[in-house]
Amino acid sequence: MQNNLKVWRAKYSYTQQDLADKIQVSRQTINAMEKGKYVPSTVLALKIANVFDTTVLDVFSLETSDWT
């Protein structure tokens, strides 16, 4: 799964810690998501989209390999 977390954080001038605090996870979780090492749950993805006032699909996208 790909994501645009870093881009969205930059648009809002949020640090990883700022976003982590808003969705109640650790900064390390945000870092792992940005590096593609952690795939968020549906609830977590919805929380992130809500923080940025956008849709989950604007932040996250599936890769071809996610379908197999």
mmCIF file of the N, C-alpha and C atoms, coordinates in Angstrom:
data_MODEL
# 
_entry.id   MODEL 
# 
loop_
_atom_site.group_PDB 
_atom_site.id 
_atom_site.type_symbol 
_atom_site.label_atom_id 
_atom_site.label_alt_id 
_atom_site.label_comp_id 
_atom_site.label_asym_id 
_atom_site.label_entity_id 
_atom_site.label_seq_id 
_atom_site.pdbx_PDB_ins_code 
_atom_site.Cartn_x 
_atom_site.Cartn_y 
_atom_site.Cartn_z 
_atom_site.occupancy 
_atom_site.B_iso_or_equiv 
_atom_site.pdbx_formal_charge 
_atom_site.auth_seq_id 
_atom_site.auth_comp_id 
_atom_site.auth_asym_id 
_atom_site.auth_atom_id 
_atom_site.pdbx_PDB_model_num 
ATOM 1   N N  . MET A 1 1  ? 0.845   -1.171  0.000  1.00 0.00 ? 1  MET A N  1 
ATOM 2   C CA . MET A 1 1  ? 0.000   0.000   0.000  1.00 0.00 ? 1  MET A CA 1 
ATOM 3   C C  . MET A 1 1  ? 0.893   1.237   0.000  1.00 0.00 ? 1  MET A C  1 
ATOM 4   N N  . GLN A 1 2  ? 0.574   2.149   -0.874 1.00 0.00 ? 2  GLN A N  1 
ATOM 5   C CA . GLN A 1 2  ? 1.308   3.407   -0.913 1.00 0.00 ? 2  GLN A CA 1 
ATOM 6   C C  . GLN A 1 2  ? 0.525   4.464   -0.148 1.00 0.00 ? 2  GLN A C  1 
ATOM 7   N N  . ASN A 1 3  ? 1.242   5.501   0.279  1.00 0.00 ? 3  ASN A N  1 
ATOM 8   C CA . ASN A 1 3  ? 0.546   6.593   0.960  1.00 0.00 ? 3  ASN A CA 1 
ATOM 9   C C  . ASN A 1 3  ? 1.232   7.920   0.679  1.00 0.00 ? 3  ASN A C  1 
ATOM 10  N N  . ASN A 1 4  ? 0.482   8.963   0.906  1.00 0.00 ? 4  ASN A N  1 
ATOM 11  C CA . ASN A 1 4  ? 0.965   10.332  0.737  1.00 0.00 ? 4  ASN A CA 1 
ATOM 12  C C  . ASN A 1 4  ? 1.013   11.050  2.087  1.00 0.00 ? 4  ASN A C  1 
ATOM 13  N N  . LEU A 1 5  ? 1.266   10.317  3.137  1.00 0.00 ? 5  LEU A N  1 
ATOM 14  C CA . LEU A 1 5  ? 1.256   10.916  4.477  1.00 0.00 ? 5  LEU A CA 1 
ATOM 15  C C  . LEU A 1 5  ? 2.217   12.086  4.591  1.00 0.00 ? 5  LEU A C  1 
ATOM 16  N N  . LYS A 1 6  ? 3.409   11.905  4.078  1.00 0.00 ? 6  LYS A N  1 
ATOM 17  C CA . LYS A 1 6  ? 4.417   12.953  4.199  1.00 0.00 ? 6  LYS A CA 1 
ATOM 18  C C  . LYS A 1 6  ? 3.963   14.232  3.491  1.00 0.00 ? 6  LYS A C  1 
ATOM 19  N N  . VAL A 1 7  ? 3.344   14.074  2.329  1.00 0.00 ? 7  VAL A N  1 
ATOM 20  C CA . VAL A 1 7  ? 2.838   15.217  1.563  1.00 0.00 ? 7  VAL A CA 1 
ATOM 21  C C  . VAL A 1 7  ? 1.730   15.919  2.346  1.00 0.00 ? 7  VAL A C  1 
ATOM 22  N N  . TRP A 1 8  ? 0.788   15.131  2.872  1.00 0.00 ? 8  TRP A N  1 
ATOM 23  C CA . TRP A 1 8  ? -0.317  15.722  3.633  1.00 0.00 ? 8  TRP A CA 1 
ATOM 24  C C  . TRP A 1 8  ? 0.189   16.408  4.902  1.00 0.00 ? 8  TRP A C  1 
ATOM 25  N N  . ARG A 1 9  ? 1.178   15.797  5.564  1.00 0.00 ? 9  ARG A N  1 
ATOM 26  C CA . ARG A 1 9  ? 1.737   16.441  6.759  1.00 0.00 ? 9  ARG A CA 1 
ATOM 27  C C  . ARG A 1 9  ? 2.356   17.780  6.401  1.00 0.00 ? 9  ARG A C  1 
ATOM 28  N N  . ALA A 1 10 ? 3.050   17.822  5.271  1.00 0.00 ? 10 ALA A N  1 
ATOM 29  C CA . ALA A 1 10 ? 3.697   19.071  4.836  1.00 0.00 ? 10 ALA A CA 1 
ATOM 30  C C  . ALA A 1 10 ? 2.650   20.144  4.530  1.00 0.00 ? 10 ALA A C  1 
ATOM 31  N N  . LYS A 1 11 ? 1.538   19.758  3.905  1.00 0.00 ? 11 LYS A N  1 
ATOM 32  C CA . LYS A 1 11 ? 0.468   20.719  3.603  1.00 0.00 ? 11 LYS A CA 1 
ATOM 33  C C  . LYS A 1 11 ? -0.069  21.380  4.864  1.00 0.00 ? 11 LYS A C  1 
ATOM 34  N N  . TYR A 1 12 ? -0.110  20.611  5.943  1.00 0.00 ? 12 TYR A N  1 
ATOM 35  C CA . TYR A 1 12 ? -0.645  21.113  7.208  1.00 0.00 ? 12 TYR A CA 1 
ATOM 36  C C  . TYR A 1 12 ? 0.456   21.549  8.177  1.00 0.00 ? 12 TYR A C  1 
ATOM 37  N N  . SER A 1 13 ? 1.694   21.453  7.750  1.00 0.00 ? 13 SER A N  1 
ATOM 38  C CA . SER A 1 13 ? 2.861   21.769  8.590  1.00 0.00 ? 13 SER A CA 1 
ATOM 39  C C  . SER A 1 13 ? 2.876   20.962  9.883  1.00 0.00 ? 13 SER A C  1 
ATOM 40  N N  . TYR A 1 14 ? 2.503   19.690  9.780  1.00 0.00 ? 14 TYR A N  1 
ATOM 41  C CA . TYR A 1 14 ? 2.510   18.798  10.938 1.00 0.00 ? 14 TYR A CA 1 
ATOM 42  C C  . TYR A 1 14 ? 3.807   17.998  10.966 1.00 0.00 ? 14 TYR A C  1 
ATOM 43  N N  . THR A 1 15 ? 4.345   17.820  12.129 1.00 0.00 ? 15 THR A N  1 
ATOM 44  C CA . THR A 1 15 ? 5.446   16.886  12.308 1.00 0.00 ? 15 THR A CA 1 
ATOM 45  C C  . THR A 1 15 ? 4.839   15.489  12.459 1.00 0.00 ? 15 THR A C  1 
ATOM 46  N N  . GLN A 1 16 ? 5.694   14.490  12.431 1.00 0.00 ? 16 GLN A N  1 
ATOM 47  C CA . GLN A 1 16 ? 5.198   13.135  12.689 1.00 0.00 ? 16 GLN A CA 1 
ATOM 48  C C  . GLN A 1 16 ? 4.555   13.078  14.070 1.00 0.00 ? 16 GLN A C  1 
ATOM 49  N N  . GLN A 1 17 ? 5.150   13.748  15.030 1.00 0.00 ? 17 GLN A N  1 
ATOM 50  C CA . GLN A 1 17 ? 4.602   13.741  16.389 1.00 0.00 ? 17 GLN A CA 1 
ATOM 51  C C  . GLN A 1 17 ? 3.249   14.443  16.449 1.00 0.00 ? 17 GLN A C  1 
ATOM 52  N N  . ASP A 1 18 ? 3.091   15.550  15.725 1.00 0.00 ? 18 ASP A N  1 
ATOM 53  C CA . ASP A 1 18 ? 1.801   16.255  15.687 1.00 0.00 ? 18 ASP A CA 1 
ATOM 54  C C  . ASP A 1 18 ? 0.695   15.321  15.213 1.00 0.00 ? 18 ASP A C  1 
ATOM 55  N N  . LEU A 1 19 ? 0.944   14.630  14.099 1.00 0.00 ? 19 LEU A N  1 
ATOM 56  C CA . LEU A 1 19 ? -0.063  13.717  13.558 1.00 0.00 ? 19 LEU A CA 1 
ATOM 57  C C  . LEU A 1 19 ? -0.307  12.555  14.514 1.00 0.00 ? 19 LEU A C  1 
ATOM 58  N N  . ALA A 1 20 ? 0.755   12.022  15.062 1.00 0.00 ? 20 ALA A N  1 
ATOM 59  C CA . ALA A 1 20 ? 0.619   10.918  16.013 1.00 0.00 ? 20 ALA A CA 1 
ATOM 60  C C  . ALA A 1 20 ? -0.254  11.315  17.201 1.00 0.00 ? 20 ALA A C  1 
ATOM 61  N N  . ASP A 1 21 ? -0.049  12.500  17.724 1.00 0.00 ? 21 ASP A N  1 
ATOM 62  C CA . ASP A 1 21 ? -0.842  12.984  18.855 1.00 0.00 ? 21 ASP A CA 1 
ATOM 63  C C  . ASP A 1 21 ? -2.316  13.115  18.477 1.00 0.00 ? 21 ASP A C  1 
ATOM 64  N N  . LYS A 1 22 ? -2.579  13.573  17.262 1.00 0.00 ? 22 LYS A N  1 
ATOM 65  C CA . LYS A 1 22 ? -3.957  13.789  16.826 1.00 0.00 ? 22 LYS A CA 1 
ATOM 66  C C  . LYS A 1 22 ? -4.728  12.481  16.659 1.00 0.00 ? 22 LYS A C  1 
ATOM 67  N N  . ILE A 1 23 ? -4.037  11.416  16.258 1.00 0.00 ? 23 ILE A N  1 
ATOM 68  C CA . ILE A 1 23 ? -4.731  10.144  16.048 1.00 0.00 ? 23 ILE A CA 1 
ATOM 69  C C  . ILE A 1 23 ? -4.404  9.114   17.124 1.00 0.00 ? 23 ILE A C  1 
ATOM 70  N N  . GLN A 1 24 ? -3.690  9.551   18.139 1.00 0.00 ? 24 GLN A N  1 
ATOM 71  C CA . GLN A 1 24 ? -3.398  8.747   19.325 1.00 0.00 ? 24 GLN A CA 1 
ATOM 72  C C  . GLN A 1 24 ? -2.617  7.466   19.028 1.00 0.00 ? 24 GLN A C  1 
ATOM 73  N N  . VAL A 1 25 ? -1.517  7.637   18.281 1.00 0.00 ? 25 VAL A N  1 
ATOM 74  C CA . VAL A 1 25 ? -0.551  6.558   18.066 1.00 0.00 ? 25 VAL A CA 1 
ATOM 75  C C  . VAL A 1 25 ? 0.836   7.115   18.355 1.00 0.00 ? 25 VAL A C  1 
ATOM 76  N N  . SER A 1 26 ? 1.845   6.273   18.257 1.00 0.00 ? 26 SER A N  1 
ATOM 77  C CA . SER A 1 26 ? 3.208   6.751   18.491 1.00 0.00 ? 26 SER A CA 1 
ATOM 78  C C  . SER A 1 26 ? 3.785   7.390   17.229 1.00 0.00 ? 26 SER A C  1 
ATOM 79  N N  . ARG A 1 27 ? 4.785   8.219   17.413 1.00 0.00 ? 27 ARG A N  1 
ATOM 80  C CA . ARG A 1 27 ? 5.489   8.816   16.282 1.00 0.00 ? 27 ARG A CA 1 
ATOM 81  C C  . ARG A 1 27 ? 6.105   7.716   15.419 1.00 0.00 ? 27 ARG A C  1 
ATOM 82  N N  . GLN A 1 28 ? 6.547   6.642   16.060 1.00 0.00 ? 28 GLN A N  1 
ATOM 83  C CA . GLN A 1 28 ? 7.154   5.527   15.339 1.00 0.00 ? 28 GLN A CA 1 
ATOM 84  C C  . GLN A 1 28 ? 6.155   4.862   14.387 1.00 0.00 ? 28 GLN A C  1 
ATOM 85  N N  . THR A 1 29 ? 4.879   4.853   14.774 1.00 0.00 ? 29 THR A N  1 
ATOM 86  C CA . THR A 1 29 ? 3.842   4.297   13.901 1.00 0.00 ? 29 THR A CA 1 
ATOM 87  C C  . THR A 1 29 ? 3.715   5.137   12.642 1.00 0.00 ? 29 THR A C  1 
ATOM 88  N N  . ILE A 1 30 ? 3.720   6.445   12.801 1.00 0.00 ? 30 ILE A N  1 
ATOM 89  C CA . ILE A 1 30 ? 3.645   7.343   11.636 1.00 0.00 ? 30 ILE A CA 1 
ATOM 90  C C  . ILE A 1 30 ? 4.857   7.128   10.743 1.00 0.00 ? 30 ILE A C  1 
ATOM 91  N N  . ASN A 1 31 ? 6.022   7.052   11.345 1.00 0.00 ? 31 ASN A N  1 
ATOM 92  C CA . ASN A 1 31 ? 7.251   6.825   10.601 1.00 0.00 ? 31 ASN A CA 1 
ATOM 93  C C  . ASN A 1 31 ? 7.187   5.514   9.821  1.00 0.00 ? 31 ASN A C  1 
ATOM 94  N N  . ALA A 1 32 ? 6.717   4.450   10.455 1.00 0.00 ? 32 ALA A N  1 
ATOM 95  C CA . ALA A 1 32 ? 6.615   3.147   9.798  1.00 0.00 ? 32 ALA A CA 1 
ATOM 96  C C  . ALA A 1 32 ? 5.616   3.184   8.642  1.00 0.00 ? 32 ALA A C  1 
ATOM 97  N N  . MET A 1 33 ? 4.515   3.894   8.811  1.00 0.00 ? 33 MET A N  1 
ATOM 98  C CA . MET A 1 33 ? 3.550   4.023   7.718  1.00 0.00 ? 33 MET A CA 1 
ATOM 99  C C  . MET A 1 33 ? 4.168   4.760   6.539  1.00 0.00 ? 33 MET A C  1 
ATOM 100 N N  . GLU A 1 34 ? 4.853   5.859   6.819  1.00 0.00 ? 34 GLU A N  1 
ATOM 101 C CA . GLU A 1 34 ? 5.467   6.643   5.748  1.00 0.00 ? 34 GLU A CA 1 
ATOM 102 C C  . GLU A 1 34 ? 6.510   5.840   4.983  1.00 0.00 ? 34 GLU A C  1 
ATOM 103 N N  . LYS A 1 35 ? 7.190   4.943   5.660  1.00 0.00 ? 35 LYS A N  1 
ATOM 104 C CA . LYS A 1 35 ? 8.207   4.112   5.023  1.00 0.00 ? 35 LYS A CA 1 
ATOM 105 C C  . LYS A 1 35 ? 7.618   2.859   4.373  1.00 0.00 ? 35 LYS A C  1 
ATOM 106 N N  . GLY A 1 36 ? 6.304   2.660   4.518  1.00 0.00 ? 36 GLY A N  1 
ATOM 107 C CA . GLY A 1 36 ? 5.657   1.493   3.930  1.00 0.00 ? 36 GLY A CA 1 
ATOM 108 C C  . GLY A 1 36 ? 5.877   0.211   4.699  1.00 0.00 ? 36 GLY A C  1 
ATOM 109 N N  . LYS A 1 37 ? 6.303   0.338   5.955  1.00 0.00 ? 37 LYS A N  1 
ATOM 110 C CA . LYS A 1 37 ? 6.561   -0.839  6.781  1.00 0.00 ? 37 LYS A CA 1 
ATOM 111 C C  . LYS A 1 37 ? 5.361   -1.229  7.638  1.00 0.00 ? 37 LYS A C  1 
ATOM 112 N N  . TYR A 1 38 ? 4.341   -0.400  7.641  1.00 0.00 ? 38 TYR A N  1 
ATOM 113 C CA . TYR A 1 38 ? 3.150   -0.652  8.462  1.00 0.00 ? 38 TYR A CA 1 
ATOM 114 C C  . TYR A 1 38 ? 1.923   -0.225  7.683  1.00 0.00 ? 38 TYR A C  1 
ATOM 115 N N  . VAL A 1 39 ? 0.961   -1.127  7.588  1.00 0.00 ? 39 VAL A N  1 
ATOM 116 C CA . VAL A 1 39 ? -0.311  -0.837  6.918  1.00 0.00 ? 39 VAL A CA 1 
ATOM 117 C C  . VAL A 1 39 ? -1.337  -0.557  8.011  1.00 0.00 ? 39 VAL A C  1 
ATOM 118 N N  . PRO A 1 40 ? -1.949  0.616   7.990  1.00 0.00 ? 40 PRO A N  1 
ATOM 119 C CA . PRO A 1 40 ? -2.888  0.976   9.050  1.00 0.00 ? 40 PRO A CA 1 
ATOM 120 C C  . PRO A 1 40 ? -4.195  0.197   8.954  1.00 0.00 ? 40 PRO A C  1 
ATOM 121 N N  . SER A 1 41 ? -4.850  0.064   10.078 1.00 0.00 ? 41 SER A N  1 
ATOM 122 C CA . SER A 1 41 ? -6.188  -0.520  10.103 1.00 0.00 ? 41 SER A CA 1 
ATOM 123 C C  . SER A 1 41 ? -7.145  0.442   9.408  1.00 0.00 ? 41 SER A C  1 
ATOM 124 N N  . THR A 1 42 ? -8.328  -0.047  9.124  1.00 0.00 ? 42 THR A N  1 
ATOM 125 C CA . THR A 1 42 ? -9.348  0.803   8.501  1.00 0.00 ? 42 THR A CA 1 
ATOM 126 C C  . THR A 1 42 ? -9.667  1.997   9.393  1.00 0.00 ? 42 THR A C  1 
ATOM 127 N N  . VAL A 1 43 ? -9.810  1.747   10.677 1.00 0.00 ? 43 VAL A N  1 
ATOM 128 C CA . VAL A 1 43 ? -10.133 2.824   11.623 1.00 0.00 ? 43 VAL A CA 1 
ATOM 129 C C  . VAL A 1 43 ? -9.019  3.866   11.643 1.00 0.00 ? 43 VAL A C  1 
ATOM 130 N N  . LEU A 1 44 ? -7.778  3.420   11.665 1.00 0.00 ? 44 LEU A N  1 
ATOM 131 C CA . LEU A 1 44 ? -6.649  4.353   11.692 1.00 0.00 ? 44 LEU A CA 1 
ATOM 132 C C  . LEU A 1 44 ? -6.580  5.155   10.392 1.00 0.00 ? 44 LEU A C  1 
ATOM 133 N N  . ALA A 1 45 ? -6.809  4.510   9.261  1.00 0.00 ? 45 ALA A N  1 
ATOM 134 C CA . ALA A 1 45 ? -6.804  5.219   7.979  1.00 0.00 ? 45 ALA A CA 1 
ATOM 135 C C  . ALA A 1 45 ? -7.910  6.271   7.940  1.00 0.00 ? 45 ALA A C  1 
ATOM 136 N N  . LEU A 1 46 ? -9.073  5.943   8.484  1.00 0.00 ? 46 LEU A N  1 
ATOM 137 C CA . LEU A 1 46 ? -10.174 6.902   8.532  1.00 0.00 ? 46 LEU A CA 1 
ATOM 138 C C  . LEU A 1 46 ? -9.853  8.081   9.446  1.00 0.00 ? 46 LEU A C  1 
ATOM 139 N N  . LYS A 1 47 ? -9.197  7.814   10.568 1.00 0.00 ? 47 LYS A N  1 
ATOM 140 C CA . LYS A 1 47 ? -8.790  8.889   11.476 1.00 0.00 ? 47 LYS A CA 1 
ATOM 141 C C  . LYS A 1 47 ? -7.821  9.845   10.777 1.00 0.00 ? 47 LYS A C  1 
ATOM 142 N N  . ILE A 1 48 ? -6.867  9.276   10.050 1.00 0.00 ? 48 ILE A N  1 
ATOM 143 C CA . ILE A 1 48 ? -5.883  10.098  9.344  1.00 0.00 ? 48 ILE A CA 1 
ATOM 144 C C  . ILE A 1 48 ? -6.572  10.961  8.300  1.00 0.00 ? 48 ILE A C  1 
ATOM 145 N N  . ALA A 1 49 ? -7.454  10.360  7.519  1.00 0.00 ? 49 ALA A N  1 
ATOM 146 C CA . ALA A 1 49 ? -8.179  11.120  6.500  1.00 0.00 ? 49 ALA A CA 1 
ATOM 147 C C  . ALA A 1 49 ? -9.008  12.227  7.143  1.00 0.00 ? 49 ALA A C  1 
ATOM 148 N N  . ASN A 1 50 ? -9.601  11.941  8.274  1.00 0.00 ? 50 ASN A N  1 
ATOM 149 C CA . ASN A 1 50 ? -10.407 12.932  8.989  1.00 0.00 ? 50 ASN A CA 1 
ATOM 150 C C  . ASN A 1 50 ? -9.554  14.119  9.446  1.00 0.00 ? 50 ASN A C  1 
ATOM 151 N N  . VAL A 1 51 ? -8.366  13.849  9.942  1.00 0.00 ? 51 VAL A N  1 
ATOM 152 C CA . VAL A 1 51 ? -7.460  14.919  10.380 1.00 0.00 ? 51 VAL A CA 1 
ATOM 153 C C  . VAL A 1 51 ? -7.150  15.864  9.223  1.00 0.00 ? 51 VAL A C  1 
ATOM 154 N N  . PHE A 1 52 ? -6.977  15.292  8.030  1.00 0.00 ? 52 PHE A N  1 
ATOM 155 C CA . PHE A 1 52 ? -6.642  16.097  6.855  1.00 0.00 ? 52 PHE A CA 1 
ATOM 156 C C  . PHE A 1 52 ? -7.880  16.550  6.089  1.00 0.00 ? 52 PHE A C  1 
ATOM 157 N N  . ASP A 1 53 ? -9.052  16.269  6.612  1.00 0.00 ? 53 ASP A N  1 
ATOM 158 C CA . ASP A 1 53 ? -10.324 16.666  5.993  1.00 0.00 ? 53 ASP A CA 1 
ATOM 159 C C  . ASP A 1 53 ? -10.377 16.228  4.526  1.00 0.00 ? 53 ASP A C  1 
ATOM 160 N N  . THR A 1 54 ? -10.076 14.938  4.308  1.00 0.00 ? 54 THR A N  1 
ATOM 161 C CA . THR A 1 54 ? -10.073 14.377  2.959  1.00 0.00 ? 54 THR A CA 1 
ATOM 162 C C  . THR A 1 54 ? -10.554 12.934  3.029  1.00 0.00 ? 54 THR A C  1 
ATOM 163 N N  . THR A 1 55 ? -10.431 12.205  1.932  1.00 0.00 ? 55 THR A N  1 
ATOM 164 C CA . THR A 1 55 ? -10.845 10.811  1.904  1.00 0.00 ? 55 THR A CA 1 
ATOM 165 C C  . THR A 1 55 ? -9.637  9.898   2.097  1.00 0.00 ? 55 THR A C  1 
ATOM 166 N N  . VAL A 1 56 ? -9.907  8.680   2.480  1.00 0.00 ? 56 VAL A N  1 
ATOM 167 C CA . VAL A 1 56 ? -8.847  7.693   2.634  1.00 0.00 ? 56 VAL A CA 1 
ATOM 168 C C  . VAL A 1 56 ? -8.111  7.504   1.308  1.00 0.00 ? 56 VAL A C  1 
ATOM 169 N N  . LEU A 1 57 ? -8.856  7.509   0.204  1.00 0.00 ? 57 LEU A N  1 
ATOM 170 C CA . LEU A 1 57 ? -8.236  7.305   -1.109 1.00 0.00 ? 57 LEU A CA 1 
ATOM 171 C C  . LEU A 1 57 ? -7.303  8.443   -1.514 1.00 0.00 ? 57 LEU A C  1 
ATOM 172 N N  . ASP A 1 58 ? -7.476  9.608   -0.930 1.00 0.00 ? 58 ASP A N  1 
ATOM 173 C CA . ASP A 1 58 ? -6.541  10.707  -1.203 1.00 0.00 ? 58 ASP A CA 1 
ATOM 174 C C  . ASP A 1 58 ? -5.214  10.511  -0.488 1.00 0.00 ? 58 ASP A C  1 
ATOM 175 N N  . VAL A 1 59 ? -5.230  9.746   0.588  1.00 0.00 ? 59 VAL A N  1 
ATOM 176 C CA . VAL A 1 59 ? -4.023  9.533   1.389  1.00 0.00 ? 59 VAL A CA 1 
ATOM 177 C C  . VAL A 1 59 ? -3.373  8.189   1.076  1.00 0.00 ? 59 VAL A C  1 
ATOM 178 N N  . PHE A 1 60 ? -4.186  7.165   0.863  1.00 0.00 ? 60 PHE A N  1 
ATOM 179 C CA . PHE A 1 60 ? -3.679  5.806   0.653  1.00 0.00 ? 60 PHE A CA 1 
ATOM 180 C C  . PHE A 1 60 ? -4.129  5.256   -0.689 1.00 0.00 ? 60 PHE A C  1 
ATOM 181 N N  . SER A 1 61 ? -3.288  4.432   -1.301 1.00 0.00 ? 61 SER A N  1 
ATOM 182 C CA . SER A 1 61 ? -3.673  3.774   -2.546 1.00 0.00 ? 61 SER A CA 1 
ATOM 183 C C  . SER A 1 61 ? -3.090  2.375   -2.575 1.00 0.00 ? 61 SER A C  1 
ATOM 184 N N  . LEU A 1 62 ? -3.816  1.477   -3.231 1.00 0.00 ? 62 LEU A N  1 
ATOM 185 C CA . LEU A 1 62 ? -3.359  0.097   -3.357 1.00 0.00 ? 62 LEU A CA 1 
ATOM 186 C C  . LEU A 1 62 ? -2.367  -0.035  -4.502 1.00 0.00 ? 62 LEU A C  1 
ATOM 187 N N  . GLU A 1 63 ? -1.428  -0.923  -4.330 1.00 0.00 ? 63 GLU A N  1 
ATOM 188 C CA . GLU A 1 63 ? -0.498  -1.264  -5.386 1.00 0.00 ? 63 GLU A CA 1 
ATOM 189 C C  . GLU A 1 63 ? -0.973  -2.560  -6.027 1.00 0.00 ? 63 GLU A C  1 
ATOM 190 N N  . THR A 1 64 ? -0.498  -2.861  -7.202 1.00 0.00 ? 64 THR A N  1 
ATOM 191 C CA . THR A 1 64 ? -0.889  -4.096  -7.885 1.00 0.00 ? 64 THR A CA 1 
ATOM 192 C C  . THR A 1 64 ? -0.611  -5.303  -7.006 1.00 0.00 ? 64 THR A C  1 
ATOM 193 N N  . SER A 1 65 ? 0.494   -5.304  -6.314 1.00 0.00 ? 65 SER A N  1 
ATOM 194 C CA . SER A 1 65 ? 0.874   -6.453  -5.465 1.00 0.00 ? 65 SER A CA 1 
ATOM 195 C C  . SER A 1 65 ? -0.082  -6.643  -4.283 1.00 0.00 ? 65 SER A C  1 
ATOM 196 N N  . ASP A 1 66 ? -0.851  -5.616  -3.929 1.00 0.00 ? 66 ASP A N  1 
ATOM 197 C CA . ASP A 1 66 ? -1.813  -5.741  -2.834 1.00 0.00 ? 66 ASP A CA 1 
ATOM 198 C C  . ASP A 1 66 ? -2.990  -6.615  -3.220 1.00 0.00 ? 66 ASP A C  1 
ATOM 199 N N  . TRP A 1 67 ? -3.203  -6.830  -4.502 1.00 0.00 ? 67 TRP A N  1 
ATOM 200 C CA . TRP A 1 67 ? -4.347  -7.612  -4.989 1.00 0.00 ? 67 TRP A CA 1 
ATOM 201 C C  . TRP A 1 67 ? -4.066  -9.102  -5.018 1.00 0.00 ? 67 TRP A C  1 
ATOM 202 N N  . THR A 1 68 ? -2.817  -9.501  -4.860 1.00 0.00 ? 68 THR A N  1 
ATOM 203 C CA . THR A 1 68 ? -2.492  -10.931 -4.953 1.00 0.00 ? 68 THR A CA 1 
ATOM 204 C C  . THR A 1 68 ? -2.183  -11.527 -3.615 1.00 0.00 ? 68 THR A C  1 
# 
